[in-house]
């Protein structure tokens, strides 16, 4: 006869399996890791020629907040950017957006924190078919790729050119990590009895 503990563990395993399989079918967050070199560093701890890394994490299935068919406006999950006066990066969450655009002049992808930090990448006309959030960018096609942190109240003007992009999916933690210790603990207690 099954014990109550075995039934609870079995039910927990079934629920966790359903959660894990449903997440497996969902889109994983994507990270864009941009690298480049500074070209202007007024009021910062950096010098022209120093390198930087900035990482944008977003949900590729995020809804478009703009009604326009030529302008996309998407929330990002996090944006880790260089801090002008410290080697510790700043992480933005909860404000700012990723903007995509298409028009006769060109296609664009940009991100801002709602204030003074911006990544701006311009592409030739026709690079993007629509204003949807692209899961990758081809920097080889870009006519301009810049990072800036302009804070006039602090006399900070940090600017740089983006030279490379690494795109990766970011797996989210699953409930399976909780399930294994629970089963081990349950079996260990059962062998002692």
C-alpha positions as CSV (number, residue, x, y, z in Angstrom):
1,X,0.0,0.0,0.0
2,X,1.3,3.5,-0.9
3,X,2.1,5.8,1.9
4,X,0.8,9.4,2.1
5,X,4.3,10.6,1.6
6,X,4.8,8.6,-1.6
7,X,1.4,9.9,-3.0
8,X,2.4,13.6,-2.2
9,X,5.8,13.1,-3.9
10,X,4.2,11.5,-6.9
11,X,1.7,14.4,-7.2
12,X,4.5,16.9,-6.8
13,X,6.5,15.2,-9.5
14,X,3.5,15.3,-11.9
15,X,2.9,19.0,-11.3
16,X,6.6,19.8,-11.7
17,X,6.7,17.8,-14.9
18,X,3.7,19.8,-16.3
19,X,5.4,23.1,-15.4
20,X,8.7,22.1,-16.9
21,X,7.2,20.8,-20.2
22,X,5.0,24.0,-20.5
23,X,8.1,26.2,-20.1
24,X,10.0,24.1,-22.6
25,X,7.5,25.2,-25.3
26,X,7.8,28.9,-24.3
27,X,10.3,31.3,-25.8
28,X,13.5,31.7,-23.7
29,X,14.8,35.1,-22.9
30,X,17.5,36.3,-25.3
31,X,20.6,38.2,-24.4
32,X,22.4,40.6,-26.8
33,X,26.0,41.1,-25.5
34,X,27.4,44.1,-27.3
35,X,31.2,44.9,-27.1
36,X,33.0,48.0,-28.4
37,X,35.5,50.8,-27.7
38,X,35.0,54.2,-26.2
39,X,35.5,57.2,-28.5
40,X,34.6,60.0,-25.9
41,X,35.0,59.8,-22.1
42,X,34.4,63.2,-20.6
43,X,33.9,63.2,-16.8
44,X,34.4,59.4,-16.6
45,X,37.0,56.9,-15.3
46,X,37.5,55.6,-18.9
47,X,39.8,56.7,-21.7
48,X,39.2,56.7,-25.4
49,X,40.2,53.3,-26.7
50,X,39.1,51.4,-23.6
51,X,36.7,48.6,-24.3
52,X,33.2,48.1,-22.9
53,X,30.5,45.4,-22.6
54,X,26.8,46.1,-22.4
55,X,24.1,43.3,-22.2
56,X,20.4,43.6,-23.0
57,X,18.1,40.7,-21.9
58,X,14.6,40.6,-23.4
59,X,11.7,38.3,-24.1
60,X,11.4,37.8,-27.9
61,X,7.6,37.3,-27.4
62,X,7.2,40.6,-25.7
63,X,4.1,42.5,-26.9
64,X,4.6,45.7,-29.1
65,X,3.5,48.7,-27.0
66,X,3.2,50.9,-30.1
67,X,0.2,50.9,-32.4
68,X,2.2,52.1,-35.4
69,X,3.1,49.5,-38.1
70,X,6.5,51.2,-38.6
71,X,7.6,51.6,-35.0
72,X,8.0,48.9,-32.4
73,X,8.2,49.6,-28.7
74,X,9.1,46.7,-26.5
75,X,9.9,46.3,-22.8
76,X,13.3,44.8,-22.0
77,X,13.9,42.5,-18.9
78,X,17.3,43.9,-17.9
79,X,20.0,46.1,-19.4
80,X,23.5,45.9,-17.9
81,X,25.5,49.0,-18.9
82,X,28.9,50.5,-18.1
83,X,28.7,53.1,-15.2
84,X,30.7,56.2,-16.2
85,X,32.3,56.7,-12.7
86,X,32.8,53.1,-11.6
87,X,33.9,49.7,-12.9
88,X,30.7,48.2,-11.4
89,X,28.1,48.1,-14.1
90,X,24.6,49.5,-13.6
91,X,21.6,47.3,-14.2
92,X,18.4,48.8,-15.5
93,X,15.0,47.1,-15.0
94,X,11.4,48.3,-15.1
95,X,11.8,51.4,-17.3
96,X,13.1,52.2,-20.8
97,X,12.4,50.3,-24.0
98,X,13.7,48.7,-27.1
99,X,12.6,50.5,-30.2
100,X,12.5,49.2,-33.7
101,X,11.7,51.2,-36.8
102,X,11.3,50.9,-40.5
103,X,11.0,53.8,-43.0
104,X,12.3,54.9,-46.4
105,X,15.6,56.1,-44.8
106,X,16.4,52.8,-43.1
107,X,15.8,50.3,-40.3
108,X,16.7,50.9,-36.7
109,X,17.1,49.1,-33.4
110,X,17.7,51.1,-30.2
111,X,17.4,50.8,-26.5
112,X,17.2,53.5,-23.8
113,X,16.8,53.5,-20.1
114,X,14.2,56.4,-20.3
115,X,16.9,58.9,-19.4
116,X,20.5,59.2,-20.6
117,X,21.7,55.8,-21.6
118,X,21.2,54.7,-25.3
119,X,22.3,52.1,-27.7
120,X,21.5,53.1,-31.3
121,X,22.0,50.9,-34.4
122,X,21.0,52.0,-37.9
123,X,20.6,49.7,-40.9
124,X,20.0,50.3,-44.6
125,X,16.4,50.5,-45.8
126,X,14.7,47.0,-46.1
127,X,17.0,45.4,-43.5
128,X,13.9,44.7,-41.3
129,X,10.7,43.5,-43.0
130,X,8.5,45.0,-40.2
131,X,8.7,46.6,-36.7
132,X,8.8,43.2,-34.8
133,X,11.5,42.5,-32.2
134,X,14.3,40.7,-34.0
135,X,15.9,37.7,-32.2
136,X,19.3,38.7,-33.6
137,X,21.0,41.6,-35.4
138,X,23.6,41.5,-38.2
139,X,26.1,44.1,-37.2
140,X,27.9,43.6,-40.5
141,X,24.9,45.4,-42.2
142,X,24.8,48.3,-39.7
143,X,25.6,51.8,-41.0
144,X,26.0,53.0,-37.4
145,X,26.2,51.2,-34.0
146,X,26.8,53.4,-30.9
147,X,26.6,53.4,-27.1
148,X,26.2,56.5,-25.1
149,X,25.7,57.7,-21.5
150,X,25.2,61.4,-21.6
151,X,24.5,63.0,-18.2
152,X,24.7,66.8,-18.5
153,X,24.0,67.5,-14.8
154,X,27.2,65.6,-13.9
155,X,29.3,66.7,-16.9
156,X,29.5,63.1,-18.1
157,X,29.7,62.2,-21.8
158,X,30.6,58.6,-22.4
159,X,30.3,57.4,-26.0
160,X,31.5,54.4,-27.9
161,X,31.3,52.4,-31.1
162,X,29.8,48.9,-30.9
163,X,32.0,46.4,-32.8
164,X,30.6,43.0,-32.0
165,X,27.4,41.2,-30.8
166,X,27.0,37.8,-29.2
167,X,23.4,36.5,-29.1
168,X,22.4,33.7,-26.7
169,X,19.3,32.2,-25.2
170,X,19.0,32.3,-21.4
171,X,17.5,29.2,-19.8
172,X,15.3,30.0,-16.9
173,X,15.6,27.9,-13.7
174,X,13.2,25.0,-13.5
175,X,11.4,23.2,-10.7
176,X,13.4,20.0,-11.4
177,X,16.2,21.4,-9.3
178,X,13.8,21.3,-6.3
179,X,12.4,17.8,-7.2
180,X,15.7,15.9,-7.0
181,X,16.6,16.8,-3.4
182,X,13.0,16.1,-2.3
183,X,13.1,12.6,-3.7
184,X,16.6,12.0,-2.3
185,X,15.4,13.1,1.2
186,X,12.3,11.0,1.0
187,X,14.2,7.8,-0.1
188,X,16.9,8.4,2.6
189,X,14.2,8.6,5.3
190,X,12.5,5.5,4.0
191,X,15.7,3.4,4.1
192,X,16.3,4.4,7.8
193,X,12.8,3.2,8.8
